[in-house]
């Protein structure tokens, strides 16, 4: 126990300054525990007599201006359906990383913790130190959890073991949306190439696309994490590899390719000509979304998931606003989209909060229950007869879009299913339908990250990836803002190598070679 306490203390000290969720220490399963206590009920099992609700504490994030309402009828129904009492802590995305760090430093962690960056070195190191439950051996006992994608579980494993439940998301979520009404106002055609996109962004900035007589619009908005949307979108247009290029077993980071540099030059042109917000380095993601919803920009480089909701938000201020969707942009290498990992964030279970194996199994049973069709549709559409009704086997909303969005706000953050069990919406907004279809269609043009499975196994990457990423991120911002030139960008690459990048390349090649020889 002294060694475990020491490991915990060391981890808490080292993690107090990081920006992703981890865990504290605690006891694992106990010897002599009776089979009845250790056996967790599956989603389909019934128990004799009433059973006390499982008390759950969960911490997750939200991306909307207001946090979800934990007192709504849907939340009450969710707890009734899963026989739980949920103590939900919602933290805005802009403050989430800091909140997690404080929780870790104080060893005040929930039983279920959302970690948004599952490959973060501090998180990986905490897992390796034994501060989270390993859940892999238990998954076979649950009908729905055992049916989740083996491929996705493989990509989240650490030292060959599964510690987390991934939140399933589509591979081809990246998409470009635009103000169709602005395009129509200026008699422009939808852009198909990077240069045509530049011309549209320029017109959206210079030519008063909203016809209000003011110089108050941008072509596109960005926020301080350029690696979030801005650079991946535009780099994919120019044919850059998705984070890494693998060739004959050797790896090259994307930022060292000529295609990536062309993308940076393109973004620098947008910045120099003031076609994008000049304060992007201090802009939070939520602020960027709010500015777009207020009609301050014409192009949105983001995700296709919520294009229908985006249009609804815009129309709260401008009822005539129209959003359009671009299929893809065709660059020098054709149509390409950087693939997502197939999940966004993972749920972890700290041993300091989940004290026994029996309790862990009950929590896993809760997540298993969430995969049943009635629970999936509760989290998707709300309560039948209140938010929707069944019409020819499809869900039909019976409240306004605003009321529906308010009622269901945040529920998606709890979901780990792939959406295959949810009811189809009757009379769905055509924009939402098109977005969903493009997410499916664009799978055929995604560019995958060949190093995704290597992150957890490379010692240097586990230790230094935050530092290495910061060198690249800071360098990209400096180049975009004109603080360094091409020679300065080459120095960024050399700094990356000297800071441990060279060792990462060697380790990646070795790990890759061993995986191919098995």
Backbone torsions as a table, in degrees:
resi	resn	phi	psi	omega
1	UNK	NA	-32.6	179.4
2	UNK	-62.7	-41.5	179.3
3	UNK	-63.6	-40.1	179.8
4	UNK	-66.3	-41.7	178.9
5	UNK	-63.5	-40.3	179.6
6	UNK	-64.7	-41.3	178.8
7	UNK	-62.3	-40.6	179.1
8	UNK	-64.4	-47.6	-179.0
9	UNK	-60.1	-43.2	179.8
10	UNK	-63.0	-42.5	-178.8
11	UNK	-64.9	-40.8	-178.8
12	UNK	-64.7	-39.4	178.8
13	UNK	-65.2	-46.8	-176.3
14	UNK	-70.5	-23.7	-176.3
15	UNK	-92.9	-9.4	-173.4
16	UNK	-63.8	-17.4	-177.5
17	UNK	-106.1	3.8	-173.8
18	UNK	-95.0	178.2	-170.4
19	UNK	-121.2	18.4	175.6
20	UNK	-134.2	163.0	-173.2
21	UNK	-78.2	137.4	174.9
22	UNK	-134.9	-142.8	-174.7
23	UNK	-155.4	172.3	173.5
24	UNK	-102.6	-177.5	-178.0
25	UNK	-94.3	-173.2	179.3
26	UNK	157.3	-178.4	-177.8
27	UNK	-82.1	150.6	173.1
28	UNK	-92.2	-147.0	179.7
29	UNK	-70.2	151.2	-176.0
30	UNK	-100.4	141.0	175.0
31	UNK	-67.5	143.8	177.1
32	UNK	83.2	2.5	179.6
33	UNK	-66.7	134.9	-175.6
34	UNK	-70.2	149.2	179.7
35	UNK	-56.8	-36.6	-179.3
36	UNK	-63.7	-38.4	-179.6
37	UNK	-72.3	-34.0	-175.4
38	UNK	-81.6	-23.0	-175.7
39	UNK	-77.6	122.9	-179.9
40	UNK	-95.4	140.3	177.3
41	UNK	-72.4	137.0	175.4
42	UNK	-81.1	175.7	-176.6
43	UNK	-61.9	-28.8	-174.4
44	UNK	-96.8	-5.1	-177.5
45	UNK	-79.9	152.3	173.5
46	UNK	-117.2	153.4	179.5
47	UNK	-120.0	154.6	-179.0
48	UNK	-79.0	129.9	177.7
49	UNK	74.6	164.7	179.3
50	UNK	-67.0	139.8	-179.6
51	UNK	-113.4	137.0	179.7
52	UNK	-60.4	139.7	179.2
53	UNK	-59.3	143.8	175.0
54	UNK	-74.3	125.6	178.5
55	UNK	-86.9	119.5	-177.5
56	UNK	-120.1	136.6	168.6
57	UNK	-115.7	127.4	-175.5
58	UNK	-130.4	136.5	173.4
59	UNK	-119.2	127.4	179.9
60	UNK	-146.4	176.3	-176.6
61	UNK	-109.6	167.9	172.0
62	UNK	-140.8	156.5	-172.5
63	UNK	-116.8	2.3	-175.3
64	UNK	-97.6	163.9	-179.1
65	UNK	-58.8	-34.0	-179.6
66	UNK	-117.9	146.8	177.9
67	UNK	-71.6	156.9	176.4
68	UNK	-61.2	155.4	179.8
69	UNK	-92.7	108.1	-177.9
70	UNK	-76.5	-2.5	-178.1
71	UNK	-105.4	7.4	-176.9
72	UNK	-70.7	165.7	178.2
73	UNK	-61.5	-34.0	-179.3
74	UNK	-66.9	-41.7	178.2
75	UNK	-63.6	-39.2	177.9
76	UNK	-64.9	-41.6	179.2
77	UNK	-65.5	-38.8	178.3
78	UNK	-59.4	-45.4	-179.4
79	UNK	-68.5	-36.8	176.8
80	UNK	-65.1	-43.8	-178.0
81	UNK	-64.6	-36.6	-176.4
82	UNK	-101.0	1.8	-178.6
83	UNK	52.3	56.7	-178.5
84	UNK	-133.2	159.7	166.1
85	UNK	-118.9	109.5	-172.2
86	UNK	-101.2	121.1	172.5
87	UNK	-97.3	97.7	-171.0
88	UNK	-97.7	127.4	174.5
89	UNK	-110.4	114.3	178.0
90	UNK	-100.6	131.9	-179.5
91	UNK	-128.3	129.8	179.3
92	UNK	-61.2	148.5	-176.1
93	UNK	-55.8	-38.7	-176.9
94	UNK	-64.2	-24.7	-178.2
95	UNK	-110.4	-0.1	-170.1
96	UNK	-63.6	-46.6	-176.6
97	UNK	-61.7	-42.6	178.9
98	UNK	-64.8	-40.1	179.7
99	UNK	-62.0	-42.6	178.7
100	UNK	-63.6	-42.2	179.9
101	UNK	-60.7	-43.5	178.8
102	UNK	-64.4	-41.3	179.4
103	UNK	-62.2	-39.3	179.3
104	UNK	-68.4	-46.7	-177.7
105	UNK	-60.0	-34.3	-179.1
106	UNK	-92.5	-0.8	-177.0
107	UNK	55.0	38.0	178.8
108	UNK	-114.0	83.4	-172.9
109	UNK	-114.8	148.3	176.6
110	UNK	-75.7	175.3	177.9
111	UNK	-77.3	-26.1	179.5
112	UNK	-128.7	117.9	-174.4
113	UNK	-119.0	125.1	174.3
114	UNK	-82.6	125.3	173.6
115	UNK	-112.4	119.3	-173.7
116	UNK	-82.9	-21.5	179.1
117	UNK	-122.2	91.8	-171.5
118	UNK	-73.6	-13.0	178.8
119	UNK	-102.5	8.8	178.2
120	UNK	-58.3	131.5	-179.5
121	UNK	-54.4	-45.5	179.0
122	UNK	-60.5	-38.7	179.3
123	UNK	-66.5	-46.8	179.5
124	UNK	-60.3	-43.0	179.7
125	UNK	-64.5	-37.7	178.2
126	UNK	-64.5	-40.3	178.2
127	UNK	-65.1	-44.1	179.4
128	UNK	-63.2	-26.4	179.9
129	UNK	-79.5	-3.2	177.2
130	UNK	86.8	23.6	-175.5
131	UNK	-90.3	-6.3	176.0
132	UNK	-123.1	156.8	174.8
133	UNK	-71.9	137.1	167.0
134	UNK	-83.8	124.9	-174.0
135	UNK	-107.5	-10.5	-176.2
136	UNK	-50.2	-48.4	-177.1
137	UNK	-63.3	-18.5	-175.9
138	UNK	-91.9	-20.1	-169.4
139	UNK	-61.4	-31.0	-178.3
140	UNK	-62.8	-19.6	-177.3
141	UNK	-83.8	-0.1	-175.8
142	UNK	-122.9	124.4	-173.7
143	UNK	-55.5	-47.3	-173.6
144	UNK	-85.6	-39.3	179.1
145	UNK	-65.9	-35.6	-179.8
146	UNK	-70.9	-16.5	-178.9
147	UNK	-92.8	-3.1	178.3
148	UNK	-66.3	161.4	-173.4
149	UNK	-59.5	121.4	176.2
150	UNK	-66.0	-32.7	179.2
151	UNK	-63.2	-43.3	-179.3
152	UNK	-68.5	-39.6	176.6
153	UNK	-61.0	-38.9	179.1
154	UNK	-59.6	-38.6	-176.6
155	UNK	-75.1	-11.1	178.1
156	UNK	-106.4	-2.2	-177.4
157	UNK	-67.4	148.0	175.0
158	UNK	-125.8	122.0	-174.9
159	UNK	52.1	39.3	176.0
160	UNK	77.2	8.4	-177.0
161	UNK	-121.7	150.7	-179.6
162	UNK	-100.8	121.7	-179.5
163	UNK	-115.3	-9.9	-169.7
164	UNK	-136.7	158.7	170.3
165	UNK	-102.2	117.6	-178.8
166	UNK	-80.1	150.8	176.0
167	UNK	-94.4	104.6	-173.9
168	UNK	-62.1	133.6	176.3
169	UNK	-143.5	155.0	-179.1
170	UNK	-63.6	156.4	179.1
171	UNK	-74.5	-38.8	-171.9
172	UNK	-107.3	63.4	-176.5
173	UNK	-87.2	-24.7	-177.3
174	UNK	-59.2	136.1	178.5
175	UNK	-161.5	157.1	179.8
176	UNK	-108.9	123.5	173.6
177	UNK	-115.5	158.5	-175.5
178	UNK	-149.4	164.1	177.2
179	UNK	-81.5	100.1	-177.8
180	UNK	-65.5	-34.7	179.0
181	UNK	-64.5	-35.7	176.8
182	UNK	-66.2	-43.0	179.7
183	UNK	-59.6	-43.2	179.0
184	UNK	-66.4	-39.9	-179.8
185	UNK	-59.4	-33.6	-176.1
186	UNK	-99.4	5.7	179.5
187	UNK	54.8	44.9	179.7
188	UNK	-105.8	156.7	175.6
189	UNK	-96.2	157.3	177.3
190	UNK	-61.4	132.5	-179.8
191	UNK	-71.1	142.3	-179.5
192	UNK	-117.8	-18.7	-177.5
193	UNK	-128.0	165.2	178.0
194	UNK	-57.0	-39.2	-178.5
195	UNK	-69.4	-39.7	176.0
196	UNK	-64.2	-37.0	176.9
197	UNK	-63.4	-42.6	176.6
198	UNK	-57.5	-44.0	-179.5
199	UNK	-63.7	-39.1	177.9
200	UNK	-66.2	-45.4	177.7
201	UNK	-58.7	-39.1	179.2
202	UNK	-64.9	-44.1	179.0
203	UNK	-66.1	-39.2	178.5
204	UNK	-64.4	-23.9	179.8
205	UNK	-89.9	-42.8	-168.0
206	UNK	-96.6	-23.4	-165.9
207	UNK	-108.1	24.7	176.4
208	UNK	49.7	61.8	-174.2
209	UNK	-65.5	-24.8	-179.8
210	UNK	-92.2	0.5	174.6
211	UNK	57.1	38.9	177.5
212	UNK	-103.2	3.2	177.5
213	UNK	75.4	11.0	-177.8
214	UNK	-120.4	150.6	175.0
215	UNK	-91.2	78.6	-170.7
216	UNK	-138.4	27.3	-179.5
217	UNK	-129.5	157.3	175.6
218	UNK	-121.1	158.2	173.6
219	UNK	-69.5	-42.9	-177.3
220	UNK	-149.7	155.7	177.0
221	UNK	-113.6	152.0	175.5
222	UNK	-137.4	161.0	173.9
223	UNK	-124.8	177.8	-165.3
224	UNK	-63.7	-23.9	175.2
225	UNK	-91.5	85.6	-179.5
226	UNK	-61.9	-23.4	179.5
227	UNK	-76.4	-7.7	-178.5
228	UNK	-72.4	-56.1	-177.7
229	UNK	-132.7	-47.6	-170.9
230	UNK	-55.7	-58.2	-176.1
231	UNK	-69.4	-45.8	179.2
232	UNK	-57.9	-41.4	178.2
233	UNK	-60.2	-55.0	-172.2
234	UNK	-72.1	-35.8	176.7
235	UNK	-61.7	-36.8	179.2
236	UNK	-67.0	-34.8	177.4
237	UNK	-59.4	-38.4	-176.3
238	UNK	-87.7	1.8	173.6
239	UNK	90.4	15.7	179.1
240	UNK	-69.7	148.2	176.5
241	UNK	-69.8	157.0	-178.7
242	UNK	-78.5	91.8	179.7
243	UNK	70.4	-43.7	-177.9
244	UNK	-142.4	150.1	171.1
245	UNK	-115.3	130.8	176.6
246	UNK	-111.2	127.2	179.8
247	UNK	-142.7	116.2	-178.5
248	UNK	54.8	38.1	176.7
249	UNK	81.7	-0.1	178.0
250	UNK	-106.3	144.2	-174.9
251	UNK	-112.5	140.9	174.9
252	UNK	-127.9	127.2	177.2
253	UNK	-67.0	143.9	-175.6
254	UNK	-54.9	-38.7	-173.9
255	UNK	-67.8	-11.8	177.4
256	UNK	-92.7	3.5	-179.3
257	UNK	-92.3	155.1	179.2
258	UNK	-66.3	-32.4	-179.7
259	UNK	-63.9	-40.7	178.7
260	UNK	-64.1	-41.0	-179.4
261	UNK	-65.9	-36.6	175.5
262	UNK	-61.3	-38.6	177.7
263	UNK	-64.2	-42.2	178.1
264	UNK	-61.7	-40.7	178.6
265	UNK	-64.3	-36.7	178.0
266	UNK	-63.5	-46.3	-180.0
267	UNK	-65.8	-38.1	177.6
268	UNK	-60.3	-38.7	177.4
269	UNK	-63.3	-40.9	177.2
270	UNK	-61.3	-42.1	-179.1
271	UNK	-68.4	-46.8	-177.6
272	UNK	-60.6	-36.2	-177.6
273	UNK	-92.2	8.4	176.9
274	UNK	58.5	36.6	175.7
275	UNK	-88.3	-5.3	175.2
276	UNK	-132.5	161.4	-177.5
277	UNK	-61.7	129.6	-174.7
278	UNK	-74.8	-17.1	-178.6
279	UNK	-101.8	26.5	-174.8
280	UNK	-59.3	-26.1	-176.5
281	UNK	-69.9	-15.5	177.9
282	UNK	-119.2	9.9	-178.8
283	UNK	-91.2	128.8	176.0
284	UNK	-81.5	159.4	-179.3
285	UNK	-60.1	-41.7	179.5
286	UNK	-64.5	-37.0	176.9
287	UNK	-63.3	-43.0	178.6
288	UNK	-59.7	-45.8	179.6
289	UNK	-62.9	-39.9	179.0
290	UNK	-64.1	-41.3	178.9
291	UNK	-63.3	-40.5	178.0
292	UNK	-63.7	-43.8	-179.9
293	UNK	-64.9	-24.3	177.2
294	UNK	-84.5	0.2	177.4
295	UNK	83.4	31.4	-177.1
296	UNK	-95.0	-5.5	-179.8
297	UNK	-150.5	156.0	-175.3
298	UNK	-103.6	-18.8	-179.1
299	UNK	-118.9	134.9	175.9
300	UNK	-120.2	116.4	175.1
301	UNK	-96.5	101.0	-174.7
302	UNK	-154.3	-130.7	-176.6
303	UNK	-120.8	153.5	179.7
304	UNK	-83.9	-7.4	-171.4
305	UNK	-57.1	-42.8	-169.2
306	UNK	-120.2	37.1	-177.1
307	UNK	-65.3	-32.5	177.3
308	UNK	-64.0	-44.2	178.4
309	UNK	-65.8	-34.1	178.5
310	UNK	-60.2	-44.1	179.5
311	UNK	-65.7	-38.2	177.8
312	UNK	-61.2	-43.5	179.7
313	UNK	-63.5	-41.6	178.5
314	UNK	-61.5	-39.9	-175.0
315	UNK	-74.9	-11.9	173.6
316	UNK	-65.2	-32.5	179.5
317	UNK	-97.4	-40.1	-179.9
318	UNK	-129.3	97.4	-176.3
319	UNK	-59.2	-18.5	-177.8
320	UNK	-92.1	-0.5	-176.2
321	UNK	-63.9	139.9	177.3
322	UNK	-130.6	134.1	178.9
323	UNK	-106.9	137.0	175.2
324	UNK	-117.6	163.8	-179.3
325	UNK	-122.1	133.0	173.0
326	UNK	-92.9	133.5	178.3
327	UNK	-58.0	-63.7	174.4
328	UNK	-161.8	168.4	172.7
329	UNK	-102.2	135.0	-178.8
330	UNK	-98.0	115.8	-179.7
331	UNK	-106.7	-163.7	-178.3
332	UNK	-57.7	-28.2	-179.8
333	UNK	-108.1	20.7	179.0
334	UNK	89.0	-154.9	-178.5
335	UNK	-91.3	123.8	-177.4
336	UNK	-143.5	144.6	174.3
337	UNK	-135.7	131.6	175.7
338	UNK	-66.1	127.5	179.3
339	UNK	-70.5	145.2	169.0
340	UNK	-82.6	163.1	179.8
341	UNK	-64.7	-15.3	-175.4
342	UNK	97.6	1.0	175.2
343	UNK	-156.9	158.6	177.1
344	UNK	-131.6	103.8	-178.2
345	UNK	77.7	161.3	179.3
346	UNK	-136.1	153.6	174.1
347	UNK	-97.1	131.3	-179.0
348	UNK	-122.6	162.6	-171.8
349	UNK	-130.4	97.2	-176.4
350	UNK	-65.7	135.6	178.1
351	UNK	-68.4	-24.6	179.7
352	UNK	-69.4	-22.6	-179.1
353	UNK	-106.0	-37.8	176.9
354	UNK	-95.9	99.9	-166.4
355	UNK	-78.6	-30.4	-172.5
356	UNK	-130.1	161.4	175.8
357	UNK	-62.6	-38.4	-180.0
358	UNK	-61.1	-41.6	179.3
359	UNK	-67.2	-39.8	177.1
360	UNK	-58.9	-43.1	-178.8
361	UNK	-65.5	-35.1	176.7
362	UNK	-66.3	-38.5	178.8
363	UNK	-67.2	-41.0	176.5
364	UNK	-63.5	-35.9	176.6
365	UNK	-63.3	-35.4	176.1
366	UNK	-61.2	-47.8	180.0
367	UNK	-67.6	-32.4	174.7
368	UNK	-63.5	-41.3	179.3
369	UNK	-63.6	-32.8	-179.9
370	UNK	-66.6	-14.6	-179.3
371	UNK	-87.9	-7.8	178.1
372	UNK	-70.9	147.3	-175.0
373	UNK	-53.5	-39.9	-177.7
374	UNK	-66.5	-36.5	178.4
375	UNK	-72.6	-41.4	177.5
376	UNK	-57.5	-44.4	-177.7
377	UNK	-75.1	-26.9	172.4
378	UNK	-64.0	-45.4	-179.8
379	UNK	-71.5	-20.6	-179.4
380	UNK	-91.8	-49.3	-170.1
381	UNK	-116.0	-10.3	-178.8
382	UNK	94.8	-148.2	-175.8
383	UNK	-99.8	128.8	177.4
384	UNK	-61.5	130.8	-178.0
385	UNK	94.7	-13.3	178.1
386	UNK	-116.1	-53.7	177.7
387	UNK	-99.9	-25.8	-178.4
388	UNK	-151.3	166.1	171.7
389	UNK	-133.0	159.5	178.3
390	UNK	-85.9	126.9	177.2
391	UNK	-130.7	109.2	-178.1
392	UNK	53.5	42.3	177.0
393	UNK	77.0	8.0	179.1
394	UNK	-119.1	158.9	178.3
395	UNK	-84.4	128.9	176.3
396	UNK	-121.7	121.0	-179.5
397	UNK	-64.3	139.5	177.5
398	UNK	-119.9	12.9	173.1
399	UNK	-128.4	166.4	179.2
400	UNK	-65.0	160.2	179.7
401	UNK	-60.4	-40.0	179.6
402	UNK	-63.4	-45.4	179.8
403	UNK	-64.7	-41.1	179.1
404	UNK	-61.5	-47.1	-179.3
405	UNK	-62.6	-39.7	177.8
406	UNK	-65.0	-40.3	-178.0
407	UNK	-68.5	-37.0	-173.7
408	UNK	-99.0	3.9	-175.4
409	UNK	-54.7	127.2	173.3
410	UNK	86.6	-13.6	-176.2
411	UNK	-62.7	-32.3	-179.3
412	UNK	-63.0	-23.7	-179.7
413	UNK	-68.6	-21.3	178.9
414	UNK	-83.9	-17.6	-171.7
415	UNK	-76.3	140.4	170.9
416	UNK	-122.0	3.5	-178.8
417	UNK	-81.5	168.6	-177.2
418	UNK	-95.0	5.4	177.6
419	UNK	84.9	-1.5	-175.1
420	UNK	-70.6	-18.9	-177.3
421	UNK	-99.0	0.1	-176.5
422	UNK	-82.8	150.0	178.0
423	UNK	-65.3	147.2	173.5
424	UNK	-77.0	142.4	179.5
425	UNK	-86.7	127.1	176.3
426	UNK	-78.7	140.2	179.8
427	UNK	63.4	32.2	-178.1
428	UNK	-61.2	145.2	176.9
429	UNK	-54.8	128.7	-177.1
430	UNK	-56.5	-31.7	179.7
431	UNK	-65.9	-43.8	177.8
432	UNK	-63.5	-42.2	179.2
433	UNK	-60.7	-43.6	-179.7
434	UNK	-65.5	-40.7	178.2
435	UNK	-59.9	-45.2	178.9
436	UNK	-62.5	-41.4	-178.7
437	UNK	-66.0	-40.1	179.6
438	UNK	-67.3	-34.2	176.1
439	UNK	-59.8	-38.5	178.1
440	UNK	-73.6	-46.4	-175.4
441	UNK	-65.9	-36.6	-173.0
442	UNK	-76.1	-4.7	175.2
443	UNK	-56.5	-31.3	-176.8
444	UNK	-73.1	-11.8	-179.9
445	UNK	-118.3	12.9	-178.9
446	UNK	-73.7	147.4	175.0
447	UNK	-109.7	117.7	-174.8
448	UNK	-86.4	163.6	176.5
449	UNK	-94.3	109.9	-174.4
450	UNK	-73.7	-9.9	-177.2
451	UNK	-103.6	4.2	-172.8
452	UNK	-55.5	-41.3	-176.8
453	UNK	-80.8	-5.9	-177.6
454	UNK	-91.8	-16.7	-173.1
455	UNK	-56.4	-43.0	-174.2
456	UNK	-73.9	-20.3	-172.5
457	UNK	-97.8	-15.4	-179.1
458	UNK	-86.0	114.4	-178.9
459	UNK	-58.7	-42.9	-178.0
460	UNK	-68.5	-40.4	177.9
461	UNK	-64.6	-41.2	179.2
462	UNK	-60.9	-33.7	-176.8
463	UNK	-87.1	-34.1	-166.9
464	UNK	-123.8	7.1	-174.4
465	UNK	-62.5	-35.9	177.7
466	UNK	-61.1	-45.0	179.0
467	UNK	-63.6	-43.4	-179.0
468	UNK	-65.9	-42.3	178.2
469	UNK	-63.9	-36.8	-179.4
470	UNK	-67.2	-37.3	176.9
471	UNK	-58.7	-44.4	-179.3
472	UNK	-69.3	-47.4	-177.9
473	UNK	-61.2	-47.6	179.8
474	UNK	-63.5	-40.5	179.9
475	UNK	-64.8	-40.7	179.1
476	UNK	-62.8	-43.4	178.8
477	UNK	-62.3	-43.6	-179.9
478	UNK	-63.0	-39.1	178.6
479	UNK	-67.2	-46.0	-179.4
480	UNK	-58.8	-39.0	-177.4
481	UNK	-86.7	1.5	176.3
482	UNK	80.6	15.8	-179.3
483	UNK	-84.1	-19.1	171.7
484	UNK	-135.3	155.7	178.1
485	UNK	-104.5	-163.7	-177.8
486	UNK	-62.5	-37.4	176.7
487	UNK	-64.7	-37.9	176.6
488	UNK	-63.6	-36.9	178.1
489	UNK	-67.1	-36.4	175.9
490	UNK	-65.1	-35.4	177.6
491	UNK	-67.3	-35.4	175.2
492	UNK	-57.2	-42.5	179.8
493	UNK	-64.8	-40.9	178.6
494	UNK	-67.2	-39.6	177.8
495	UNK	-61.7	-39.1	179.0
496	UNK	-62.4	-44.3	180.0
497	UNK	-63.0	-45.5	-177.1
498	UNK	-67.4	-28.8	-177.5
499	UNK	-79.8	1.6	179.6
500	UNK	128.3	-7.3	-178.9
501	UNK	-60.5	-39.4	178.7
502	UNK	-59.4	-42.3	179.5
503	UNK	-66.1	-37.3	177.7
504	UNK	-60.8	-44.5	-179.5
505	UNK	-60.7	-41.1	178.3
506	UNK	-65.5	-44.8	-179.2
507	UNK	-65.4	-42.1	178.1
508	UNK	-58.4	-45.3	-179.2
509	UNK	-62.9	-41.2	179.8
510	UNK	-66.3	-46.3	-179.3
511	UNK	-63.3	-41.9	-179.9
512	UNK	-62.6	-44.0	-179.7
513	UNK	-62.9	-41.8	179.2
514	UNK	-65.1	-38.1	-179.5
515	UNK	-66.1	-31.7	-179.4
516	UNK	-79.3	-21.8	-178.3
517	UNK	-87.1	-8.0	-178.6
518	UNK	-75.0	NA	NA
